[in-house]
Amino acid sequence: MNNYIYMDNLDGYKKVKICPQCGSLKINWIAGGIAGPVYKCDDCNYVGSFILEVNLKDLKKFQDEIKNDKD
């Protein structure tokens, strides 16, 4: 999991990028350029430019909300 954590220099909180569809941490940058980055989730195959960056301490809460929205 540590491969996905990065430090935000502005506020010092540890943040992670997660998939907006399934909440997975397995989100990878696959393309980018003038239009901005495009990401792909390895778990649900979501592809898009919109991802969530959340504080590590709030990760479980966001993942639970995403899971509950699917049910």
C-alpha positions, 0 to 999 in steps of 0.5 A: 500500500505504501507505493500509493501514498504521497505527501502533500507539501501544502498541508503535510497530510498523507493522501492517496489516489483512489478510483471513483467507481470502486474505491481501489488504490490500484489506479494508474496513470496511462496517458496525459498531455494537453488535455490532462492525465487519464487514469485506469483502475486495475480492479474495475477497469474504470478509465477517465480523468476524474479520480479522488485524492483523499487523506489517508485517515479518511480512506476507509470512509470514502471506500465505504461510501462508494461501496454503499452507493453501489448497493 
